[in-house]
Amino acid sequence: MSPRGDGAAPPAPTAGPAAAPRRGPAAEWVVLLLGVVGAVVVWAAFPSAGNYDTVLDLVWARELLDGHAPGFAAYAASTPHPAWLALGVPVVALFGDAGDRVMVLLTALSFAVLAAGTVRLGRLVGAAAAPAGRGALVGRWTGIVAGLLTLTSFAFGLLAVKGYLDVPFLALVTWAGAWAAARPERWRGPAVLLVLAGLLRPEAWVLAGAHWLWCTLRGRWSAGGGVAGGGDRAAGAAVAPAGTGAAADDRLPGRAAHLALVLAAPVLWVLMDAAVTGDPLHSLTATSALADELGRDRGLAKAPRLLVTQLVDQARPPVAAAGVAGALVLLLAPRLGLARPWRRVLVVVGALLLGGVLTFLAAGVGGLSLIPRYLSVPVVALTVLAALAATGWLALTPDAGRVRTAWAALVVVGAVLGVGAYLTVKRDAVSRLGTELRFLADARRDVRALIDDPAVVRGARCGPISLPTYRLVPEIRLQRDATGDAVLARSDPRARRLGVLRRGVAITVDDTGQWARRYGRADGVPRRTQAAPAGFRPVARSGAFRAWVRCPR
């Protein structure tokens, strides 16, 4: 196979990792189907609202439809995301205040796409280290294990059912990585996926730049260099000698167009910020200021400790440990009796792992929040490497004897002890996940019932609806199609000027349990905002939420 795009003869239909054995792709489809069925069932059974950021993007989308500039600079506004905002416009136009449920469905379905992407990437990683004739077997099982590990991830699953854009972002990045590892010469597909990912989260900018460099630089480790041999080995043919087939200029064509795609996402993001706020760096400066205001972990000094603890926690300790073992398997493959891995697979997996780590550390340097979901890209890489550690022994022939048996036994013992210990510590994780989903569904139902109460509707005609914190403001604004002056937090600096202490509706939350922790209090918000202002009288109640009204004549 010639990945250079320099006029060499095209590969035979059976050559290359993209043309893996016929039974291989079935694994992706099976995992995708399992994920889709599970996503739809959970989405229908637990009708929860989207997370704060997603609902706020929908509110901004409605403002655009109404001909107004989105309120990016509003109190406690999250970072705007161009692609999520653009998607929100047709969603709100078609589904109105039910748009949050549509966005949750989209992220849940993206979880299935992500799992299928890890199957595809796992198949490539497994086949990359397998000797000729065993690539299909090892790749298939490595992919299946990677997909199942992803589907059983509570961290990714919870992000999906809460409507976080991180899940479609991860799906795009994972499929871009799999595509780049399978067909390095076809750079346009991965580049476009990374543009879309870069309009969801800035971490993709680093990956897009690394992809461009890989396709642009010369050498055996470049996309156009001596990386062709692995594809022939996957098809069962002889491996090409290192460096054969590389021309004097082995860079891929279309470098200028590729660079334009790399720059597209950051340029569009900056233009969006400049058009709406007048500050092209609004997303960076506002996010840093909000992290400081809310007291979140930030700064380079905390980054190394949080990097390790959060990465292990997000991946799950047994998977993280197996992922480190899988990385060693990939790096030491020849010494373990495996084949020398394809360089393009090493590059892609290394980019996903190290690129995510570097962007997390860069967030610390930039004073941004250091929250666990910012490490989701390295978690995907660790998951795939963990699958390789669990299935790599299949690459050894029966002649390997004791080594093969010992490796398989170690996998079984490690799985039993590691998973057993994890489930012992997290034995209530499944029930807690169900409790969390019911809580979110109950909160959405109760809030909507309260806002639709006739007494609350009448009270809202007298003045703004106020809440103890900012957390439910987007949800109620979306429900009522209200402006930022009509629904706001009592901790908002504009609250007194807009009259929330004198008239309108004041929503309070029972000061008990997670209701108070989730909706009655928030970091950086004074406790005095929890109670209704003086002179307001109770008029309605729904679950843990109570409405108070004052309507002076």
N, C-alpha and C positions, 0 to 999 in steps of 0.2 A: 504493500500500500504506500502511496506517496502522498504525505500530508502537506506538501509544499505548495500545491496549486501552481506549479511552474511549467505546466504543459506535459508532465509525465503521464504515462498511461494510467487510466483510472483503475482502481482496485477491482479484483474479481468480486462478483456478488457475494461470495461466501467468505471473503477475507475481512478482517477487522472486527473489533469488538462490537460495532453497531450491528453487525450481522451475526450475532451470537447464535448458538444452536437453537433450533426451532422451539424447543420446550421452554427456553429461558423466559421469554416475555410473559408467559402465562402467570408467573409469580407476581409481576407488577399488577396485572389485571385482577388477580385474586385479592391481593392486599387492598387495591383500590376499591373493589366491590365491598369488602368487609368494612373498610373505613367509611364509605358512603352510606351503607346501611346503618352502621352505628351512629354516624353523625345525624342522620335524619331522625332516627328513633330518639336520641337524646334531645335533639332540638324540639321535637314535638312534645316530648314528655315533660320538659322543663322550660316553659316559655319565659325565659329571663331576658332582661334588657341587655343591650351592649354595654361595654365599659365606658367610662367617662370620656376618654379620648374619641372613641368611635361615635358616640352620640353627639359630641360637640362638633365633630366634622359634619354630621348630618344637619345640625343647626346652621352651620356656616353655609352648607349647600342650599338650604332653604333661603337664607339671606341672599345668596346669589340669584336664585330664582325670582325673588321679590325685587331684584334690581338694586340691592344694597351691597356694600363692601362687607366681607366677613369680618367679624370682630376678633381678629387675631390678638389685639392688644387688650382685650377685656381682662377683668380680674380673674386670676387663677386659670387663664386659658392655657391649654396644653399646646404642644408643638403641632403646627399644621402640617399635614402630609399631602402633597399635591395629588397623588394617584388616588388616595382614599377619599379626598375631597371631591375629585372629579367623578369617582364612582358614586358618591353620595348624591350627586345632582339628579341622575335619572332614578335612583332608588327613592328619593324623597318625592320626586315628581309623580312617580307611579304608585307608591305605597303610603305616602303621607307619614303620619306618626307611627305607623307600623314598620317604618324603615329600619328601626333598630333590630327588629326580629329578622329582617332580610339580611342585614349585615352579619348577624350571628350565624345564620345559615350558611352564608358564603364562607365565613372563616371555618366553620365546622367541615364543610366540604373541602376546603383547602387543606385541612388536616389529613384527609384521605389522600389528596394529591401529594402532600409532603411524604407520607408513608410510602407511597408508590415510588417516589423519587429516591428514597433511601434504599429501596429494593434495587432499583436500577444502578445506583452508585455502588451498592454492596456487591452486586454481580460483577461489576468491573474490577473492584478491589480484590475480590476473591479470585477471579480469573487471572489477575495480574501477577499473582505470586504462585500460581499453579504451573506445574510442568506440562509439557505438551500432552494432550489427550485427557487431562483431568480438569482443564479450565471450566468446562461446562458444569461439571458436578460441583466443584468448589464454589464457583460463582453463583450457581443457583441457590445453594444452601446459605451462603453468606448473605445474599440478598434477602432471602426469606427471613432469616434471623434479624437482620437490620430492620426490615419492615415491621416485624412483630414487636421488637423493642420500641420502635417509634409509636406504634399504636397503643402500647401499654404505658406510655409516658404520661404520668399525671400532670407534669409541668406543661407539656405541649397540649394535652387535652383540656386543661383548665383555661389556657389562653384561647383555645378554639371556642369553647362554650361561652366565654365572656366577650367574644367578638373582637379580640385583639388583632390588629393588622400584622403583627409579627408572624402569624401563621402563614398567610399568603406570601409574605416576604420570604419566609424560609422555604416554602415550596418553590418559588421562582429561583432562589439561589441554589437549592439542591439540584433541580433539573438542569440549571445552567452548568453546574459542576459536572454532572453526569454526561451532558452533551459534549462539553469541552474535553473530557477524558476519553470519550468514545471516538469523536471525530475532531481532532484539534484543528484540521484544515478548514473546517466549516465554522469559522469564528462568528459569523453573523447571527446565528441562532442564539448561542450563549450571550452574545453582546446585547441583543434586544431584550432578553430576559433580565439581564442585569440592569438595563435602563429602567425597566418597569420596577424592579426591586429597589433601585436607587430613588425612585419617586415615592417609595413607601418608607424606607429607612436609609439614612446616609451611610451606614456600614457598607452597603453595596458599592459605593463609590470607590472604596479601597480595592474591593475585589475586581471591579471593572477595570481599574487602572492596572492591577496586577495581570489581568487577562490580556490587556493590550501589550504590556511589556513582554509577556510570554510569547505573544504572536509576532512581536516586532524584533526582539533581540535574536542574534545569531547564536549558534552553538548546539551541542548535543542535547541540552536540557530545554531548548526552545520548542515551541509548538511546531515549527517547520524543520527542526533539526533531526537528529538521529533517534526518533521515537517511533519509527514505523514498525520496528520488528515485533513489538508486543502484539499487534493486531494479527500478524501472520501466525504467531504462536497460538493465539486464541482459536484460530481456525484449524489448528492441528498441523500447520505447515512448519517448515524450518524457520528458526529465528534468524532475521537478517543480522549480519555482523554489525557491531556498534559503528555508527557513523556512516554506513553505506547509504547511498541514495541521497545524500545531502549535497546540494549544489554549493557553489561559491557563495551565493546569496540565498540562504535558506529561510529568509523571512517570508511570512505569508503576504500575499498581495492585499491591496485595499487598506493600507495602514492609515491613510488620511481619513477615510470614511469611518474606520474603526475608532480613531481618536475622537471624531465628531460624536459618535455614539457614547463614548466614555464621558465626554463633557456635557452631554445633553441633560442628564438628570440634575447635576449641581447647578447648571445654568438656569434650567427651568425653575428650580426651587428658589434660587436667588431672585429671579424675575418676579415670581409670585410674591415673595416677601416685599420686594420693592414696590410693586404695583399696589399692594393692599395697605402697607404700613409706611412706605417711604424709606424703610431701612432694609437694604438688601441682606443684612445679617440678622434680621429679626429672630429667626428661628434659633440661632445660636445664642444670642444675648438673652432673649426672653426665657429660654429653657434653663440657662444657667442661673438667671435671677429667680426663677420659680423654684428651682432646687434649693437655693439658699433660703428663700422665704419659707419653704415647707420643712426645712431642717433635714433634708435627705442626705444620705451618705454621698460625699463627693470629695474630690481632691486626689492628687496623685499619691499622697501618703497612705491613704486607705486602700488604694487600688490593688496592690499585690495580695493583701490578705483576703479582700473580698473576691478577687479573681479565683483564688483556690477554693475558698469555702462555697461560693455560689456556683462555681462550675461543677464541683462534686455534687452539690445538692440538686442542681437542675438535671444533671445527667443520671443521678442516683448512684450512691457509692459503689455498688457492685458493677454497674455499667462503666463508671469512670475508671475503676481499677482494671476492668477487662479492656477498656479502650487504650490505656497505657500499654498493657500487654500486647494488644493488637498493633500498636505503633512499633513496638520492638520487633514483632513478627515481620512486619513489612520492611523494616530497616535491616534486619539480620536474616532475611529469608534464605539466602544461599547457605549460610552456616547451619540453618535448621533443616536443610535437605530440601528446601523449596527452590523454585526458579527465581532468577533475578527479576524483581518487579518492573513493570513498565514505567519508564520515567514520567510519562504524562500522568499516570495515576498518582505517583508520588507527589508531583507538582500540585495537582488539583486538591488532594486531601490535605497536603501541607498548607496550601493557601486558605482553605476553609478553616483549618485549625488555628494557624498563626495569624491569619487576617483578622479573625474575630477577637483574638487575644489582644492584638495591637490596637484595634479600634476601642476596646474596652479601656485599655490604658490611656489611649488618647482622650477618651471622655473624661478620665480623671485629670489629665493635664488641662483640659478645657473647662474644668469646673462644673461638668454636667453630672447628673444623677448617676450613681453606680448601682443600678438595679439588676436583678438576676436575669430578666429576659433579654438584656443586652448581650448575654453570652450564648444565645441560642444557636448561633452558627457553629461555634466550636463544639457544642453539645451534639449537633448532627454528625460532625466528623468523628467524635468519640464513639457515638453509637455505631457507626459503620465499622470502625476499628474494633470495637468490642465484638461485633458479629464475626469479624475475621479471626479474632482470638478463639472464638468458640467453634469455628468450623475449619480452621486452617489445617488441622490434622488430616482432613480428608484429602489434602493435596499430596500426602505421603503415600507411597505405594506400600502394599503389604510387605515388601522386602525390608521396609524400614523397621519392622519388628517392634522392639521394645520402645523405641522413640514414639512411634505412632500410638501404641497402646498407652504409654505413660501420658502423652498429651491428651488423648481422649479421656483417660481417667481423671486427669487434672481438671478438665473442663466440667466433667460430671460433678466431681467433688466441689469445685469452686462454685458451680451453679447452685448446688444444693445448700452449701454453707452460706454463700453470699446472699442468695435470694431468701433463704430461710431467715438469716439474721436481719435482713432488711425488712422482711414482712413482719418479723417479731417486733421490731422497733416501730414500723409503720402499719401495724396490724389493723388499725382503724382508718387507714387511708381511704379505702373504698367507701366506707360509710360516711366519712367526712366529706368526700367528694359529692356524694348524694345529698348530704345535708347542705353543703354550699350551693348546689344547684337549686334545691328547694327554697333556700333562703333568698337567692336572687330572683327566682320566679315569684315568690310571695311579695318581695319588696316592690317589684314592678306592678303587680296586681293591686296591692294596697295603695300605692301612691296614685295610680290612675283612678282608682275608686274614690279616693279622697278629693282629688282635683275635680272630678266630675260631680261631686255632691252639690246639690242646688244651693245650699247655704254658702259654699265656697265660691261657686260661680257668681253669686250675688255680691259677695265680699270683694271679689277681684275687680268688680266695677268701681269700687271706691278707691282702690290704690293697688300698689304692687304686691305680688306674692313673695314673701321672704322666707328664707330657710336658714338653719343654724350654720351650715357650711355650704361650700360650693358644689358638693358632690352630686346632688340631685338637680341642680339648676338646669343642665342641658336636657335631661329627661323631661322635665316639666315644660321647658320652653318648646321642645319638639311636640309634646302632646297638645299644647295650647296654641302653637304657632305664634309665640309671643316674642317680643323684643327683649333685649338685655335690660331695659329699664323696667319692664313689667314683671320679670322674674329674676331675683338676684339673692345672693347670700347676705345675711345681716353683718357679716364680717367684711363685705365689700366696702372700700373707702367711699363709694358714692351713696351708701345706704341712707345715711342721715339726710343728705341733700334731696334724695328721691322720696323721702317721707315714709320710710318703712317703720319708723318708730311712732308714727301718728295715725296711720290709716292703712287699710288694705287687709291682707291675709298673712298671718304668721304661722308657719308650719313648725311644729316641734316634734321631737322624737323621744320616746320613753327612755329614761336614763338607766337602762338595764341591758346587760349582755351585749351581744354583737350589734344589735340595732344602734345603740348609742355609739359604740366604737366605730361603726361603719358610716353612719349618717348623721349622728349628733355631734361628733367631734372630728377634728382633723388636725394634722400637724400644722403649726403656724397660725391656728385659729383660736382666739380667746374664748374661754369657757362662758363668758357672759352672753354670748350669742345663742346659747342653747335654749334659754327661756324666751317665752313670748314677751314683747314689750308691755309695759304697764298700760292698763286701760283696755287691752284686748280681751274678748270673752270667748270661751270655747264654743264651737258650733258643730263640729263633726269629728269623727274618729274612724280610722280604718287601720286595723292591725296595731302596729307600734307608732303610727303617725296620728297626730292630732292637729286640727286646724283651729286657729283663733282669728277672730275678726273684730275690726274696729272700723266703723263707718260713720264718722261725725257728720252732722248736718251743717 
